[in-house]
Amino acid sequence: MKSLVPLIVDAGIPVGSYYLLSDGFGLSTMAALAWSSVVPALRTVWGLVSSRSVNGLALLMLIVNVVGLAMSAVAGDPRLMLAKDSAVSSVIGIAILLSVRTKRPLMTAGLKPWVTKGTAAGDAAWERLMTGSEPFRRAERRFSAIWGSALLTECVLKVIGAYTLPVHTMVWLGTVLTVVAILVAMLAAGGSSADPMEKMVKAEIERTADTGQGAAVAEPVTEAVGAEG
């Protein structure tokens, strides 16, 4: 359920509020689109404030969203308002792809806890593999490359749709494209990167235990079990 909350807040609420405001309350398309962007924007700000740390990806999304919303409001064009969503995906996608060339790709922050399961042994295995395993580092870069490519593809399709399809159609279709892009990225990046990396981390933990480096951790557990017996 926790993993579904961002999807509900960022996709379900904006789409539902758009139709409620435009069809139910008679607001103009421009006004309905603007007000339907408030909730995801507030959620992004709250995430930045509550975490007390700067999340590069979240901050990038916030900046692009605010600038795109301001530009759309000035232009007064509902199609431009729809196209600004693709700007979010494109800038984030480009940033992710550029980060692949650095030591810490942007998607690594979300990838590492999944691969290491948040354990001390997993974190230690991750660091050793990052230092000594090129296949592991390559899989890490590939994970971000897939996500960046998926977001850029979503951007192109949204821009085309924003200027060729009816606004009412593009409001829900844009959400569908976003969900599909996320699902494709999750499946492709998970199968080609996250899963192999998880197996490498598990193998590294087992290798460390077999060589006796895990004895210091295992000994207290053994003593405790013996005491209970």
C-alpha positions as CSV (number, residue, x, y, z in Angstrom):
1,M,0.0,0.0,0.0
2,K,2.9,2.4,0.8
3,S,4.2,1.9,-2.7
4,L,0.8,2.8,-4.2
5,V,0.5,6.1,-2.3
6,P,2.7,8.2,-4.7
7,L,0.8,6.8,-7.7
8,I,-2.6,7.7,-6.1
9,V,-1.5,11.2,-5.1
10,D,0.5,12.1,-8.2
11,A,-1.8,10.5,-10.8
12,G,-5.3,9.6,-9.4
13,I,-6.0,12.7,-7.5
14,P,-5.0,15.2,-10.2
15,V,-7.0,13.4,-12.9
16,G,-10.1,13.0,-10.6
17,S,-9.9,16.6,-9.5
18,Y,-9.6,17.8,-13.1
19,Y,-12.9,16.2,-14.1
20,L,-14.6,17.2,-10.9
21,L,-13.6,20.9,-11.3
22,S,-14.2,21.1,-15.1
23,D,-17.3,19.0,-15.4
24,G,-18.8,19.3,-11.9
25,F,-18.0,22.9,-11.0
26,G,-17.7,24.3,-14.5
27,L,-14.2,25.7,-14.2
28,S,-12.3,26.4,-17.4
29,T,-9.9,23.8,-18.7
30,M,-7.0,26.1,-17.8
31,A,-8.2,26.6,-14.2
32,A,-9.1,23.0,-13.7
33,L,-5.6,21.9,-14.9
34,A,-3.9,24.4,-12.7
35,W,-5.8,23.5,-9.5
36,S,-5.4,19.8,-10.2
37,S,-1.6,20.3,-10.0
38,V,-1.7,21.7,-6.4
39,V,-1.9,18.4,-4.5
40,P,1.2,16.7,-6.2
41,A,3.1,20.0,-5.8
42,L,2.4,20.2,-2.1
43,R,3.3,16.5,-1.7
44,T,6.7,17.2,-3.3
45,V,7.3,20.2,-1.0
46,W,6.3,18.2,2.1
47,G,8.7,15.4,1.2
48,L,11.5,17.9,1.0
49,V,10.6,19.5,4.3
50,S,9.8,16.4,6.3
51,S,13.0,14.5,5.2
52,R,15.2,17.4,6.2
53,S,17.5,16.5,3.3
54,V,17.7,17.5,-0.4
55,N,16.6,14.7,-2.7
56,G,18.0,15.6,-6.0
57,L,15.3,13.9,-8.1
58,A,12.4,15.3,-6.0
59,L,13.9,18.8,-6.1
60,L,14.3,18.6,-9.8
61,M,10.7,17.6,-10.3
62,L,9.5,20.5,-8.1
63,I,11.5,23.1,-10.0
64,V,10.5,21.9,-13.4
65,N,6.8,21.6,-12.3
66,V,6.7,25.1,-10.9
67,V,8.4,26.7,-14.0
68,G,6.2,24.7,-16.4
69,L,3.0,25.7,-14.5
70,A,4.0,29.4,-14.5
71,M,4.8,29.3,-18.3
72,S,1.5,27.6,-19.0
73,A,-0.4,30.1,-16.9
74,V,1.2,33.1,-18.7
75,A,0.5,31.5,-22.2
76,G,-3.1,30.7,-21.3
77,D,-2.9,27.6,-23.4
78,P,-4.4,24.4,-21.9
79,R,-2.4,22.3,-24.4
80,L,0.8,23.9,-23.2
81,M,-0.3,23.1,-19.7
82,L,-0.6,19.4,-20.7
83,A,2.8,19.5,-22.5
84,K,4.5,20.9,-19.4
85,D,4.0,17.4,-17.8
86,S,6.2,16.0,-20.5
87,A,8.8,18.7,-19.7
88,V,9.0,17.2,-16.2
89,S,9.7,13.7,-17.6
90,S,12.2,15.0,-20.2
91,V,14.3,17.0,-17.8
92,I,14.3,14.3,-15.2
93,G,15.0,11.7,-17.9
94,I,17.9,13.7,-19.3
95,A,19.3,14.3,-15.8
96,I,19.1,10.6,-15.0
97,L,20.9,9.7,-18.3
98,L,23.6,12.3,-17.6
99,S,24.1,11.0,-14.1
100,V,24.9,7.6,-15.5
101,R,28.3,9.0,-16.4
102,T,29.0,10.0,-12.8
103,K,30.0,7.8,-9.8
104,R,26.4,8.0,-8.4
105,P,23.5,7.7,-10.9
106,L,20.4,9.4,-9.7
107,M,18.3,6.2,-9.4
108,T,20.9,4.5,-7.1
109,A,19.3,6.1,-4.1
110,G,16.1,4.1,-4.6
111,L,17.9,1.0,-6.0
112,K,20.4,0.4,-3.1
113,P,17.8,-0.3,-0.3
114,W,15.9,-2.7,-2.6
115,V,19.1,-4.6,-3.4
116,T,20.6,-4.7,0.1
117,K,17.3,-5.1,2.0
118,G,18.5,-2.4,4.3
119,T,20.8,-4.7,6.2
120,A,24.3,-3.9,7.4
121,A,25.7,-7.0,5.7
122,G,24.0,-6.0,2.5
123,D,25.3,-2.5,2.6
124,A,28.8,-3.8,3.2
125,A,28.5,-6.2,0.3
126,W,27.3,-3.4,-1.9
127,E,30.3,-1.2,-1.1
128,R,32.7,-4.1,-1.8
129,L,31.1,-4.9,-5.1
130,M,31.1,-1.2,-6.1
131,T,34.8,-1.2,-5.5
132,G,35.8,-4.5,-7.1
133,S,33.1,-5.7,-9.5
134,E,32.7,-4.1,-12.9
135,P,29.6,-6.2,-13.8
136,F,28.0,-4.8,-10.6
137,R,28.8,-1.2,-11.5
138,R,27.6,-1.8,-15.1
139,A,24.3,-3.1,-13.8
140,E,23.9,0.0,-11.5
141,R,24.4,2.3,-14.5
142,R,22.1,0.3,-16.7
143,F,19.3,0.6,-14.1
144,S,19.4,4.4,-14.3
145,A,19.8,4.3,-18.1
146,I,16.6,2.3,-18.5
147,W,14.6,4.7,-16.3
148,G,16.0,7.7,-18.1
149,S,15.1,6.3,-21.5
150,A,11.6,5.3,-20.4
151,L,10.9,8.9,-19.1
152,L,12.2,10.4,-22.3
153,T,10.0,8.2,-24.4
154,E,7.0,9.1,-22.3
155,C,7.9,12.8,-22.9
156,V,7.9,12.5,-26.7
157,L,4.5,10.7,-26.7
158,K,2.9,13.2,-24.3
159,V,4.0,16.2,-26.4
160,I,2.6,14.6,-29.6
161,G,-0.6,13.8,-27.8
162,A,-0.9,17.2,-26.2
163,Y,-1.0,18.9,-29.6
164,T,-2.9,16.3,-31.7
165,L,-5.6,14.9,-29.3
166,P,-8.5,16.6,-27.5
167,V,-7.6,18.0,-24.1
168,H,-10.1,15.9,-22.3
169,T,-8.6,12.7,-23.9
170,M,-5.1,13.7,-23.2
171,V,-5.7,14.3,-19.5
172,W,-6.4,10.6,-18.8
173,L,-4.2,9.3,-21.6
174,G,-1.2,11.2,-20.2
175,T,-1.7,9.4,-16.9
176,V,-1.9,6.1,-18.7
177,L,1.4,6.8,-20.5
178,T,3.1,7.7,-17.3
179,V,1.9,4.5,-15.6
180,V,2.9,2.4,-18.6
181,A,6.4,4.1,-18.7
182,I,6.9,3.4,-15.0
183,L,5.8,-0.3,-15.3
184,V,8.0,-0.9,-18.3
185,A,10.9,0.7,-16.6
186,M,10.3,-1.3,-13.4
187,L,10.1,-4.6,-15.3
188,A,13.0,-3.9,-17.7
189,A,15.3,-2.4,-15.0
190,G,14.4,-5.0,-12.4
191,G,15.0,-8.0,-14.7
192,S,18.2,-6.7,-16.2
193,S,19.8,-4.8,-13.3
194,A,18.1,-5.0,-9.9
195,D,17.7,-8.8,-9.8
196,P,21.2,-9.6,-10.9
197,M,22.6,-7.1,-8.4
198,E,20.5,-8.6,-5.6
199,K,22.0,-12.0,-6.5
200,M,25.5,-10.7,-6.5
201,V,25.0,-9.0,-3.1
202,K,23.6,-12.3,-1.7
203,A,26.6,-14.2,-3.1
204,E,29.0,-11.7,-1.7
205,I,27.4,-12.0,1.8
206,E,27.7,-15.8,1.6
207,R,31.3,-15.6,0.3
208,T,32.2,-13.3,3.2
209,A,30.6,-15.6,5.7
210,D,32.4,-18.6,4.2
211,T,35.8,-16.9,4.5
212,G,35.3,-16.3,8.2
213,Q,34.8,-12.5,8.0
214,G,31.3,-12.9,9.3
215,A,32.4,-14.9,12.4
216,A,32.4,-11.9,14.6
217,V,28.8,-11.3,13.8
218,A,27.8,-14.9,14.0
219,E,29.5,-15.8,17.3
220,P,27.2,-13.8,19.7
221,V,24.2,-15.4,18.0
222,T,25.6,-18.9,18.5
223,E,26.4,-18.2,22.2
224,A,22.9,-16.9,22.8
225,V,21.4,-20.0,21.2
226,G,23.6,-22.2,23.4
227,A,22.6,-20.3,26.5
228,E,19.0,-20.9,25.8
229,G,19.6,-24.6,25.3
